[in-house]
Amino acid sequence: MAGKKVILFSSSSCPWCSRAKNYLRQNGIRVKEIRVDKDPDAARDVVRLTGQMGVPVLLIGRARVVGFDKAKIDRLLGLKGH
């Protein structure tokens, strides 16, 4: 788990992005946040990765999680469900 890099594509107006970020931090996961509302290249990356503009999008290692899918996040990071 410790070796997996976690990147969160988010925007300031997205409540699910805040929930995802807070959930990861509460579980001791370091997150690199990339704000698509401030970085047009990042917004294009999200579309390229997922085929849509929606956030949050999490990259956990090589896996992609679209939306705040807590069960999938827990599984990918080896967290116990809360």
PDB file of N, CA, C and O in Angstrom:
ATOM      1  N   MET A   1       0.830  -1.182   0.000  1.00  0.00           N
ATOM      2  CA  MET A   1       0.000   0.000   0.000  1.00  0.00           C
ATOM      3  C   MET A   1       0.869   1.238   0.000  1.00  0.00           C
ATOM      4  O   MET A   1       0.607   2.178  -0.750  1.00  0.00           O
ATOM      5  N   ALA A   2       1.899   1.254   0.827  1.00  0.00           N
ATOM      6  CA  ALA A   2       2.707   2.453   0.983  1.00  0.00           C
ATOM      7  C   ALA A   2       3.368   2.866  -0.330  1.00  0.00           C
ATOM      8  O   ALA A   2       3.647   4.047  -0.537  1.00  0.00           O
ATOM      9  N   GLY A   3       3.617   1.910  -1.212  1.00  0.00           N
ATOM     10  CA  GLY A   3       4.301   2.221  -2.445  1.00  0.00           C
ATOM     11  C   GLY A   3       3.408   2.782  -3.542  1.00  0.00           C
ATOM     12  O   GLY A   3       3.913   3.255  -4.561  1.00  0.00           O
ATOM     13  N   LYS A   4       2.106   2.739  -3.358  1.00  0.00           N
ATOM     14  CA  LYS A   4       1.209   3.207  -4.412  1.00  0.00           C
ATOM     15  C   LYS A   4       1.091   4.715  -4.404  1.00  0.00           C
ATOM     16  O   LYS A   4       0.848   5.334  -3.368  1.00  0.00           O
ATOM     17  N   LYS A   5       1.269   5.291  -5.578  1.00  0.00           N
ATOM     18  CA  LYS A   5       1.129   6.729  -5.728  1.00  0.00           C
ATOM     19  C   LYS A   5      -0.349   7.039  -5.945  1.00  0.00           C
ATOM     20  O   LYS A   5      -1.019   6.370  -6.732  1.00  0.00           O
ATOM     21  N   VAL A   6      -0.854   8.053  -5.246  1.00  0.00           N
ATOM     22  CA  VAL A   6      -2.260   8.422  -5.351  1.00  0.00           C
ATOM     23  C   VAL A   6      -2.353   9.853  -5.866  1.00  0.00           C
ATOM     24  O   VAL A   6      -1.816  10.784  -5.265  1.00  0.00           O
ATOM     25  N   ILE A   7      -3.042  10.009  -6.985  1.00  0.00           N
ATOM     26  CA  ILE A   7      -3.265  11.319  -7.577  1.00  0.00           C
ATOM     27  C   ILE A   7      -4.768  11.545  -7.644  1.00  0.00           C
ATOM     28  O   ILE A   7      -5.520  10.678  -8.088  1.00  0.00           O
ATOM     29  N   LEU A   8      -5.195  12.721  -7.199  1.00  0.00           N
ATOM     30  CA  LEU A   8      -6.603  13.085  -7.217  1.00  0.00           C
ATOM     31  C   LEU A   8      -6.805  14.258  -8.161  1.00  0.00           C
ATOM     32  O   LEU A   8      -6.274  15.345  -7.933  1.00  0.00           O
ATOM     33  N   PHE A   9      -7.568  14.038  -9.217  1.00  0.00           N
ATOM     34  CA  PHE A   9      -7.991  15.130 -10.091  1.00  0.00           C
ATOM     35  C   PHE A   9      -9.282  15.676  -9.497  1.00  0.00           C
ATOM     36  O   PHE A   9     -10.242  14.934  -9.290  1.00  0.00           O
ATOM     37  N   SER A  10      -9.301  16.984  -9.223  1.00  0.00           N
ATOM     38  CA  SER A  10     -10.447  17.561  -8.534  1.00  0.00           C
ATOM     39  C   SER A  10     -10.709  18.972  -9.040  1.00  0.00           C
ATOM     40  O   SER A  10      -9.957  19.514  -9.851  1.00  0.00           O
ATOM     41  N   SER A  11     -11.807  19.557  -8.535  1.00  0.00           N
ATOM     42  CA  SER A  11     -12.086  20.971  -8.774  1.00  0.00           C
ATOM     43  C   SER A  11     -12.612  21.581  -7.483  1.00  0.00           C
ATOM     44  O   SER A  11     -13.091  20.873  -6.597  1.00  0.00           O
ATOM     45  N   SER A  12     -12.517  22.896  -7.389  1.00  0.00           N
ATOM     46  CA  SER A  12     -12.911  23.566  -6.148  1.00  0.00           C
ATOM     47  C   SER A  12     -14.405  23.480  -5.884  1.00  0.00           C
ATOM     48  O   SER A  12     -14.834  23.588  -4.735  1.00  0.00           O
ATOM     49  N   SER A  13     -15.202  23.287  -6.923  1.00  0.00           N
ATOM     50  CA  SER A  13     -16.662  23.283  -6.757  1.00  0.00           C
ATOM     51  C   SER A  13     -17.231  21.872  -6.579  1.00  0.00           C
ATOM     52  O   SER A  13     -18.447  21.685  -6.639  1.00  0.00           O
ATOM     53  N   CYS A  14     -16.377  20.895  -6.365  1.00  0.00           N
ATOM     54  CA  CYS A  14     -16.800  19.490  -6.335  1.00  0.00           C
ATOM     55  C   CYS A  14     -16.813  18.954  -4.901  1.00  0.00           C
ATOM     56  O   CYS A  14     -15.751  18.708  -4.330  1.00  0.00           O
ATOM     57  N   PRO A  15     -18.015  18.768  -4.304  1.00  0.00           N
ATOM     58  CA  PRO A  15     -18.055  18.252  -2.928  1.00  0.00           C
ATOM     59  C   PRO A  15     -17.515  16.826  -2.807  1.00  0.00           C
ATOM     60  O   PRO A  15     -16.936  16.477  -1.778  1.00  0.00           O
ATOM     61  N   TRP A  16     -17.693  16.000  -3.833  1.00  0.00           N
ATOM     62  CA  TRP A  16     -17.186  14.624  -3.776  1.00  0.00           C
ATOM     63  C   TRP A  16     -15.664  14.591  -3.810  1.00  0.00           C
ATOM     64  O   TRP A  16     -15.044  13.678  -3.264  1.00  0.00           O
ATOM     65  N   CYS A  17     -15.065  15.592  -4.455  1.00  0.00           N
ATOM     66  CA  CYS A  17     -13.598  15.688  -4.458  1.00  0.00           C
ATOM     67  C   CYS A  17     -13.089  15.932  -3.040  1.00  0.00           C
ATOM     68  O   CYS A  17     -12.127  15.304  -2.599  1.00  0.00           O
ATOM     69  N   SER A  18     -13.741  16.845  -2.336  1.00  0.00           N
ATOM     70  CA  SER A  18     -13.345  17.132  -0.952  1.00  0.00           C
ATOM     71  C   SER A  18     -13.516  15.903  -0.073  1.00  0.00           C
ATOM     72  O   SER A  18     -12.664  15.606   0.764  1.00  0.00           O
ATOM     73  N   ARG A  19     -14.619  15.189  -0.267  1.00  0.00           N
ATOM     74  CA  ARG A  19     -14.842  13.967   0.531  1.00  0.00           C
ATOM     75  C   ARG A  19     -13.760  12.936   0.257  1.00  0.00           C
ATOM     76  O   ARG A  19     -13.244  12.307   1.181  1.00  0.00           O
ATOM     77  N   ALA A  20     -13.418  12.763  -1.008  1.00  0.00           N
ATOM     78  CA  ALA A  20     -12.381  11.780  -1.363  1.00  0.00           C
ATOM     79  C   ALA A  20     -11.045  12.171  -0.738  1.00  0.00           C
ATOM     80  O   ALA A  20     -10.362  11.333  -0.150  1.00  0.00           O
ATOM     81  N   LYS A  21     -10.677  13.442  -0.867  1.00  0.00           N
ATOM     82  CA  LYS A  21      -9.401  13.914  -0.323  1.00  0.00           C
ATOM     83  C   LYS A  21      -9.367  13.739   1.191  1.00  0.00           C
ATOM     84  O   LYS A  21      -8.384  13.240   1.738  1.00  0.00           O
ATOM     85  N   ASN A  22     -10.445  14.149   1.872  1.00  0.00           N
ATOM     86  CA  ASN A  22     -10.495  14.023   3.329  1.00  0.00           C
ATOM     87  C   ASN A  22     -10.448  12.565   3.762  1.00  0.00           C
ATOM     88  O   ASN A  22      -9.770  12.228   4.732  1.00  0.00           O
ATOM     89  N   TYR A  23     -11.163  11.700   3.052  1.00  0.00           N
ATOM     90  CA  TYR A  23     -11.177  10.277   3.391  1.00  0.00           C
ATOM     91  C   TYR A  23      -9.761   9.681   3.302  1.00  0.00           C
ATOM     92  O   TYR A  23      -9.325   8.953   4.193  1.00  0.00           O
ATOM     93  N   LEU A  24      -9.067  10.002   2.225  1.00  0.00           N
ATOM     94  CA  LEU A  24      -7.709   9.473   2.051  1.00  0.00           C
ATOM     95  C   LEU A  24      -6.778  10.001   3.139  1.00  0.00           C
ATOM     96  O   LEU A  24      -5.995   9.245   3.714  1.00  0.00           O
ATOM     97  N   ARG A  25      -6.866  11.281   3.415  1.00  0.00           N
ATOM     98  CA  ARG A  25      -5.987  11.865   4.444  1.00  0.00           C
ATOM     99  C   ARG A  25      -6.283  11.287   5.822  1.00  0.00           C
ATOM    100  O   ARG A  25      -5.365  11.050   6.607  1.00  0.00           O
ATOM    101  N   GLN A  26      -7.570  11.057   6.122  1.00  0.00           N
ATOM    102  CA  GLN A  26      -7.930  10.460   7.418  1.00  0.00           C
ATOM    103  C   GLN A  26      -7.334   9.061   7.560  1.00  0.00           C
ATOM    104  O   GLN A  26      -7.091   8.587   8.670  1.00  0.00           O
ATOM    105  N   ASN A  27      -7.105   8.414   6.432  1.00  0.00           N
ATOM    106  CA  ASN A  27      -6.535   7.070   6.453  1.00  0.00           C
ATOM    107  C   ASN A  27      -5.025   7.080   6.258  1.00  0.00           C
ATOM    108  O   ASN A  27      -4.419   6.032   6.034  1.00  0.00           O
ATOM    109  N   GLY A  28      -4.418   8.260   6.341  1.00  0.00           N
ATOM    110  CA  GLY A  28      -2.963   8.364   6.281  1.00  0.00           C
ATOM    111  C   GLY A  28      -2.386   8.208   4.886  1.00  0.00           C
ATOM    112  O   GLY A  28      -1.203   7.903   4.733  1.00  0.00           O
ATOM    113  N   ILE A  29      -3.215   8.415   3.866  1.00  0.00           N
ATOM    114  CA  ILE A  29      -2.751   8.274   2.480  1.00  0.00           C
ATOM    115  C   ILE A  29      -2.323   9.645   1.973  1.00  0.00           C
ATOM    116  O   ILE A  29      -3.091  10.605   2.031  1.00  0.00           O
ATOM    117  N   ARG A  30      -1.113   9.727   1.483  1.00  0.00           N
ATOM    118  CA  ARG A  30      -0.653  10.980   0.888  1.00  0.00           C
ATOM    119  C   ARG A  30      -1.232  11.100  -0.511  1.00  0.00           C
ATOM    120  O   ARG A  30      -1.211  10.152  -1.296  1.00  0.00           O
ATOM    121  N   VAL A  31      -1.746  12.279  -0.805  1.00  0.00           N
ATOM    122  CA  VAL A  31      -2.451  12.504  -2.063  1.00  0.00           C
ATOM    123  C   VAL A  31      -1.827  13.695  -2.777  1.00  0.00           C
ATOM    124  O   VAL A  31      -1.597  14.745  -2.178  1.00  0.00           O
ATOM    125  N   LYS A  32      -1.560  13.516  -4.057  1.00  0.00           N
ATOM    126  CA  LYS A  32      -1.191  14.657  -4.891  1.00  0.00           C
ATOM    127  C   LYS A  32      -2.469  15.115  -5.570  1.00  0.00           C
ATOM    128  O   LYS A  32      -3.077  14.366  -6.335  1.00  0.00           O
ATOM    129  N   GLU A  33      -2.875  16.354  -5.289  1.00  0.00           N
ATOM    130  CA  GLU A  33      -4.115  16.869  -5.859  1.00  0.00           C
ATOM    131  C   GLU A  33      -3.807  17.724  -7.077  1.00  0.00           C
ATOM    132  O   GLU A  33      -2.938  18.595  -7.036  1.00  0.00           O
ATOM    133  N   ILE A  34      -4.524  17.468  -8.157  1.00  0.00           N
ATOM    134  CA  ILE A  34      -4.396  18.255  -9.376  1.00  0.00           C
ATOM    135  C   ILE A  34      -5.756  18.870  -9.663  1.00  0.00           C
ATOM    136  O   ILE A  34      -6.739  18.156  -9.863  1.00  0.00           O
ATOM    137  N   ARG A  35      -5.809  20.191  -9.682  1.00  0.00           N
ATOM    138  CA  ARG A  35      -7.071  20.907  -9.843  1.00  0.00           C
ATOM    139  C   ARG A  35      -7.344  21.168 -11.319  1.00  0.00           C
ATOM    140  O   ARG A  35      -6.649  21.956 -11.960  1.00  0.00           O
ATOM    141  N   VAL A  36      -8.359  20.501 -11.848  1.00  0.00           N
ATOM    142  CA  VAL A  36      -8.690  20.664 -13.271  1.00  0.00           C
ATOM    143  C   VAL A  36      -9.282  22.031 -13.568  1.00  0.00           C
ATOM    144  O   VAL A  36      -9.258  22.477 -14.714  1.00  0.00           O
ATOM    145  N   ASP A  37      -9.823  22.715 -12.534  1.00  0.00           N
ATOM    146  CA  ASP A  37     -10.377  24.047 -12.764  1.00  0.00           C
ATOM    147  C   ASP A  37      -9.277  25.106 -12.890  1.00  0.00           C
ATOM    148  O   ASP A  37      -9.542  26.223 -13.334  1.00  0.00           O
ATOM    149  N   LYS A  38      -8.058  24.762 -12.506  1.00  0.00           N
ATOM    150  CA  LYS A  38      -6.941  25.699 -12.623  1.00  0.00           C
ATOM    151  C   LYS A  38      -5.923  25.259 -13.664  1.00  0.00           C
ATOM    152  O   LYS A  38      -5.031  26.030 -14.016  1.00  0.00           O
ATOM    153  N   ASP A  39      -6.040  24.047 -14.157  1.00  0.00           N
ATOM    154  CA  ASP A  39      -5.044  23.494 -15.068  1.00  0.00           C
ATOM    155  C   ASP A  39      -5.730  22.842 -16.275  1.00  0.00           C
ATOM    156  O   ASP A  39      -6.164  21.694 -16.191  1.00  0.00           O
ATOM    157  N   PRO A  40      -5.830  23.565 -17.393  1.00  0.00           N
ATOM    158  CA  PRO A  40      -6.512  23.021 -18.579  1.00  0.00           C
ATOM    159  C   PRO A  40      -5.872  21.726 -19.091  1.00  0.00           C
ATOM    160  O   PRO A  40      -6.571  20.857 -19.614  1.00  0.00           O
ATOM    161  N   ASP A  41      -4.555  21.593 -18.945  1.00  0.00           N
ATOM    162  CA  ASP A  41      -3.898  20.351 -19.381  1.00  0.00           C
ATOM    163  C   ASP A  41      -4.383  19.175 -18.543  1.00  0.00           C
ATOM    164  O   ASP A  41      -4.594  18.083 -19.070  1.00  0.00           O
ATOM    165  N   ALA A  42      -4.559  19.389 -17.248  1.00  0.00           N
ATOM    166  CA  ALA A  42      -5.057  18.329 -16.366  1.00  0.00           C
ATOM    167  C   ALA A  42      -6.481  17.955 -16.745  1.00  0.00           C
ATOM    168  O   ALA A  42      -6.846  16.780 -16.713  1.00  0.00           O
ATOM    169  N   ALA A  43      -7.290  18.950 -17.104  1.00  0.00           N
ATOM    170  CA  ALA A  43      -8.662  18.668 -17.536  1.00  0.00           C
ATOM    171  C   ALA A  43      -8.652  17.782 -18.776  1.00  0.00           C
ATOM    172  O   ALA A  43      -9.457  16.856 -18.888  1.00  0.00           O
ATOM    173  N   ARG A  44      -7.753  18.061 -19.695  1.00  0.00           N
ATOM    174  CA  ARG A  44      -7.632  17.215 -20.896  1.00  0.00           C
ATOM    175  C   ARG A  44      -7.155  15.810 -20.536  1.00  0.00           C
ATOM    176  O   ARG A  44      -7.594  14.828 -21.135  1.00  0.00           O
ATOM    177  N   ASP A  45      -6.259  15.719 -19.558  1.00  0.00           N
ATOM    178  CA  ASP A  45      -5.785  14.402 -19.109  1.00  0.00           C
ATOM    179  C   ASP A  45      -6.936  13.563 -18.566  1.00  0.00           C
ATOM    180  O   ASP A  45      -7.016  12.365 -18.839  1.00  0.00           O
ATOM    181  N   VAL A  46      -7.830  14.188 -17.798  1.00  0.00           N
ATOM    182  CA  VAL A  46      -8.976  13.464 -17.234  1.00  0.00           C
ATOM    183  C   VAL A  46      -9.842  12.913 -18.366  1.00  0.00           C
ATOM    184  O   VAL A  46     -10.267  11.758 -18.319  1.00  0.00           O
ATOM    185  N   VAL A  47     -10.100  13.723 -19.366  1.00  0.00           N
ATOM    186  CA  VAL A  47     -10.918  13.267 -20.496  1.00  0.00           C
ATOM    187  C   VAL A  47     -10.204  12.123 -21.219  1.00  0.00           C
ATOM    188  O   VAL A  47     -10.836  11.141 -21.611  1.00  0.00           O
ATOM    189  N   ARG A  48      -8.904  12.251 -21.389  1.00  0.00           N
ATOM    190  CA  ARG A  48      -8.134  11.207 -22.079  1.00  0.00           C
ATOM    191  C   ARG A  48      -8.158   9.899 -21.281  1.00  0.00           C
ATOM    192  O   ARG A  48      -8.260   8.818 -21.860  1.00  0.00           O
ATOM    193  N   LEU A  49      -8.064  10.003 -19.962  1.00  0.00           N
ATOM    194  CA  LEU A  49      -8.031   8.810 -19.103  1.00  0.00           C
ATOM    195  C   LEU A  49      -9.384   8.137 -18.958  1.00  0.00           C
ATOM    196  O   LEU A  49      -9.472   6.910 -18.894  1.00  0.00           O
ATOM    197  N   THR A  50     -10.451   8.950 -18.905  1.00  0.00           N
ATOM    198  CA  THR A  50     -11.755   8.401 -18.533  1.00  0.00           C
ATOM    199  C   THR A  50     -12.822   8.558 -19.601  1.00  0.00           C
ATOM    200  O   THR A  50     -13.871   7.919 -19.523  1.00  0.00           O
ATOM    201  N   GLY A  51     -12.570   9.404 -20.603  1.00  0.00           N
ATOM    202  CA  GLY A  51     -13.573   9.652 -21.620  1.00  0.00           C
ATOM    203  C   GLY A  51     -14.664  10.613 -21.174  1.00  0.00           C
ATOM    204  O   GLY A  51     -15.673  10.763 -21.863  1.00  0.00           O
ATOM    205  N   GLN A  52     -14.476  11.266 -20.031  1.00  0.00           N
ATOM    206  CA  GLN A  52     -15.473  12.208 -19.529  1.00  0.00           C
ATOM    207  C   GLN A  52     -14.791  13.323 -18.758  1.00  0.00           C
ATOM    208  O   GLN A  52     -13.606  13.236 -18.436  1.00  0.00           O
ATOM    209  N   MET A  53     -15.552  14.379 -18.462  1.00  0.00           N
ATOM    210  CA  MET A  53     -15.004  15.536 -17.755  1.00  0.00           C
ATOM    211  C   MET A  53     -15.209  15.466 -16.248  1.00  0.00           C
ATOM    212  O   MET A  53     -14.688  16.311 -15.520  1.00  0.00           O
ATOM    213  N   GLY A  54     -15.953  14.480 -15.767  1.00  0.00           N
ATOM    214  CA  GLY A  54     -16.310  14.447 -14.351  1.00  0.00           C
ATOM    215  C   GLY A  54     -15.130  14.225 -13.421  1.00  0.00           C
ATOM    216  O   GLY A  54     -14.183  13.514 -13.755  1.00  0.00           O
ATOM    217  N   VAL A  55     -15.199  14.841 -12.256  1.00  0.00           N
ATOM    218  CA  VAL A  55     -14.261  14.601 -11.177  1.00  0.00           C
ATOM    219  C   VAL A  55     -15.083  14.271  -9.927  1.00  0.00           C
ATOM    220  O   VAL A  55     -16.255  14.644  -9.876  1.00  0.00           O
ATOM    221  N   PRO A  56     -14.543  13.609  -8.947  1.00  0.00           N
ATOM    222  CA  PRO A  56     -13.147  13.257  -8.799  1.00  0.00           C
ATOM    223  C   PRO A  56     -12.746  12.048  -9.630  1.00  0.00           C
ATOM    224  O   PRO A  56     -13.544  11.151  -9.901  1.00  0.00           O
ATOM    225  N   VAL A  57     -11.482  12.061 -10.022  1.00  0.00           N
ATOM    226  CA  VAL A  57     -10.848  10.896 -10.627  1.00  0.00           C
ATOM    227  C   VAL A  57      -9.593  10.640  -9.817  1.00  0.00           C
ATOM    228  O   VAL A  57      -8.756  11.526  -9.647  1.00  0.00           O
ATOM    229  N   LEU A  58      -9.471   9.423  -9.321  1.00  0.00           N
ATOM    230  CA  LEU A  58      -8.289   9.024  -8.567  1.00  0.00           C
ATOM    231  C   LEU A  58      -7.458   8.064  -9.401  1.00  0.00           C
ATOM    232  O   LEU A  58      -7.985   7.147 -10.030  1.00  0.00           O
ATOM    233  N   LEU A  59      -6.168   8.288  -9.394  1.00  0.00           N
ATOM    234  CA  LEU A  59      -5.233   7.318  -9.948  1.00  0.00           C
ATOM    235  C   LEU A  59      -4.521   6.708  -8.759  1.00  0.00           C
ATOM    236  O   LEU A  59      -3.848   7.401  -7.995  1.00  0.00           O
ATOM    237  N   ILE A  60      -4.679   5.401  -8.612  1.00  0.00           N
ATOM    238  CA  ILE A  60      -4.045   4.681  -7.512  1.00  0.00           C
ATOM    239  C   ILE A  60      -3.150   3.634  -8.149  1.00  0.00           C
ATOM    240  O   ILE A  60      -3.623   2.612  -8.646  1.00  0.00           O
ATOM    241  N   GLY A  61      -1.856   3.900  -8.129  1.00  0.00           N
ATOM    242  CA  GLY A  61      -0.955   3.063  -8.904  1.00  0.00           C
ATOM    243  C   GLY A  61      -1.357   3.172 -10.363  1.00  0.00           C
ATOM    244  O   GLY A  61      -1.376   4.271 -10.919  1.00  0.00           O
ATOM    245  N   ARG A  62      -1.678   2.055 -10.988  1.00  0.00           N
ATOM    246  CA  ARG A  62      -2.129   2.074 -12.386  1.00  0.00           C
ATOM    247  C   ARG A  62      -3.644   2.025 -12.523  1.00  0.00           C
ATOM    248  O   ARG A  62      -4.177   2.100 -13.630  1.00  0.00           O
ATOM    249  N   ALA A  63      -4.330   1.901 -11.401  1.00  0.00           N
ATOM    250  CA  ALA A  63      -5.792   1.793 -11.433  1.00  0.00           C
ATOM    251  C   ALA A  63      -6.430   3.178 -11.449  1.00  0.00           C
ATOM    252  O   ALA A  63      -5.888   4.134 -10.894  1.00  0.00           O
ATOM    253  N   ARG A  64      -7.595   3.267 -12.097  1.00  0.00           N
ATOM    254  CA  ARG A  64      -8.371   4.507 -12.142  1.00  0.00           C
ATOM    255  C   ARG A  64      -9.664   4.310 -11.372  1.00  0.00           C
ATOM    256  O   ARG A  64     -10.323   3.278 -11.493  1.00  0.00           O
ATOM    257  N   VAL A  65     -10.015   5.307 -10.585  1.00  0.00           N
ATOM    258  CA  VAL A  65     -11.286   5.298  -9.874  1.00  0.00           C
ATOM    259  C   VAL A  65     -12.019   6.582 -10.261  1.00  0.00           C
ATOM    260  O   VAL A  65     -11.555   7.683  -9.967  1.00  0.00           O
ATOM    261  N   VAL A  66     -13.155   6.429 -10.915  1.00  0.00           N
ATOM    262  CA  VAL A  66     -13.959   7.582 -11.314  1.00  0.00           C
ATOM    263  C   VAL A  66     -15.057   7.757 -10.273  1.00  0.00           C
ATOM    264  O   VAL A  66     -15.836   6.839 -10.017  1.00  0.00           O
ATOM    265  N   GLY A  67     -15.109   8.944  -9.677  1.00  0.00           N
ATOM    266  CA  GLY A  67     -16.061   9.190  -8.598  1.00  0.00           C
ATOM    267  C   GLY A  67     -15.484   8.741  -7.267  1.00  0.00           C
ATOM    268  O   GLY A  67     -14.400   8.161  -7.212  1.00  0.00           O
ATOM    269  N   PHE A  68     -16.212   9.011  -6.202  1.00  0.00           N
ATOM    270  CA  PHE A  68     -15.767   8.618  -4.861  1.00  0.00           C
ATOM    271  C   PHE A  68     -16.327   7.233  -4.556  1.00  0.00           C
ATOM    272  O   PHE A  68     -17.324   7.091  -3.847  1.00  0.00           O
ATOM    273  N   ASP A  69     -15.667   6.218  -5.104  1.00  0.00           N
ATOM    274  CA  ASP A  69     -16.057   4.823  -4.940  1.00  0.00           C
ATOM    275  C   ASP A  69     -15.248   4.255  -3.776  1.00  0.00           C
ATOM    276  O   ASP A  69     -14.180   3.672  -3.961  1.00  0.00           O
ATOM    277  N   LYS A  70     -15.796   4.445  -2.560  1.00  0.00           N
ATOM    278  CA  LYS A  70     -15.047   4.094  -1.353  1.00  0.00           C
ATOM    279  C   LYS A  70     -14.643   2.621  -1.327  1.00  0.00           C
ATOM    280  O   LYS A  70     -13.529   2.293  -0.920  1.00  0.00           O
ATOM    281  N   ALA A  71     -15.532   1.739  -1.754  1.00  0.00           N
ATOM    282  CA  ALA A  71     -15.213   0.301  -1.733  1.00  0.00           C
ATOM    283  C   ALA A  71     -14.019  -0.002  -2.636  1.00  0.00           C
ATOM    284  O   ALA A  71     -13.133  -0.769  -2.260  1.00  0.00           O
ATOM    285  N   LYS A  72     -13.996   0.593  -3.809  1.00  0.00           N
ATOM    286  CA  LYS A  72     -12.881   0.359  -4.737  1.00  0.00           C
ATOM    287  C   LYS A  72     -11.592   0.984  -4.209  1.00  0.00           C
ATOM    288  O   LYS A  72     -10.520   0.390  -4.322  1.00  0.00           O
ATOM    289  N   ILE A  73     -11.695   2.176  -3.634  1.00  0.00           N
ATOM    290  CA  ILE A  73     -10.521   2.831  -3.046  1.00  0.00           C
ATOM    291  C   ILE A  73      -9.955   1.970  -1.921  1.00  0.00           C
ATOM    292  O   ILE A  73      -8.748   1.743  -1.847  1.00  0.00           O
ATOM    293  N   ASP A  74     -10.848   1.492  -1.040  1.00  0.00           N
ATOM    294  CA  ASP A  74     -10.411   0.632   0.066  1.00  0.00           C
ATOM    295  C   ASP A  74      -9.694  -0.610  -0.460  1.00  0.00           C
ATOM    296  O   ASP A  74      -8.642  -0.997   0.050  1.00  0.00           O
ATOM    297  N   ARG A  75     -10.278  -1.227  -1.490  1.00  0.00           N
ATOM    298  CA  ARG A  75      -9.690  -2.448  -2.043  1.00  0.00           C
ATOM    299  C   ARG A  75      -8.312  -2.170  -2.647  1.00  0.00           C
ATOM    300  O   ARG A  75      -7.365  -2.920  -2.410  1.00  0.00           O
ATOM    301  N   LEU A  76      -8.203  -1.099  -3.422  1.00  0.00           N
ATOM    302  CA  LEU A  76      -6.932  -0.790  -4.087  1.00  0.00           C
ATOM    303  C   LEU A  76      -5.837  -0.407  -3.110  1.00  0.00           C
ATOM    304  O   LEU A  76      -4.661  -0.670  -3.363  1.00  0.00           O
ATOM    305  N   LEU A  77      -6.207   0.212  -1.992  1.00  0.00           N
ATOM    306  CA  LEU A  77      -5.210   0.667  -1.021  1.00  0.00           C
ATOM    307  C   LEU A  77      -5.086  -0.268   0.173  1.00  0.00           C
ATOM    308  O   LEU A  77      -4.270  -0.037   1.066  1.00  0.00           O
ATOM    309  N   GLY A  78      -5.889  -1.321   0.190  1.00  0.00           N
ATOM    310  CA  GLY A  78      -5.824  -2.258   1.310  1.00  0.00           C
ATOM    311  C   GLY A  78      -6.348  -1.671   2.618  1.00  0.00           C
ATOM    312  O   GLY A  78      -5.896  -2.040   3.702  1.00  0.00           O
ATOM    313  N   LEU A  79      -7.311  -0.749   2.502  1.00  0.00           N
ATOM    314  CA  LEU A  79      -7.916  -0.144   3.702  1.00  0.00           C
ATOM    315  C   LEU A  79      -9.091  -0.990   4.164  1.00  0.00           C
ATOM    316  O   LEU A  79      -9.746  -1.669   3.373  1.00  0.00           O
ATOM    317  N   LYS A  80      -9.334  -0.930   5.445  1.00  0.00           N
ATOM    318  CA  LYS A  80     -10.522  -1.594   5.988  1.00  0.00           C
ATOM    319  C   LYS A  80     -11.689  -0.632   5.821  1.00  0.00           C
ATOM    320  O   LYS A  80     -11.544   0.561   6.087  1.00  0.00           O
ATOM    321  N   GLY A  81     -12.823  -1.119   5.393  1.00  0.00           N
ATOM    322  CA  GLY A  81     -14.011  -0.273   5.247  1.00  0.00           C
ATOM    323  C   GLY A  81     -14.418   0.338   6.570  1.00  0.00           C
ATOM    324  O   GLY A  81     -14.309  -0.309   7.612  1.00  0.00           O
ATOM    325  N   HIS A  82     -14.881   1.566   6.543  1.00  0.00           N
ATOM    326  CA  HIS A  82     -15.296   2.269   7.776  1.00  0.00           C
ATOM    327  C   HIS A  82     -16.790   2.378   7.847  1.00  0.00           C
ATOM    328  O   HIS A  82     -17.324   2.934   8.806  1.00  0.00           O
TER     329      HIS A  82
END
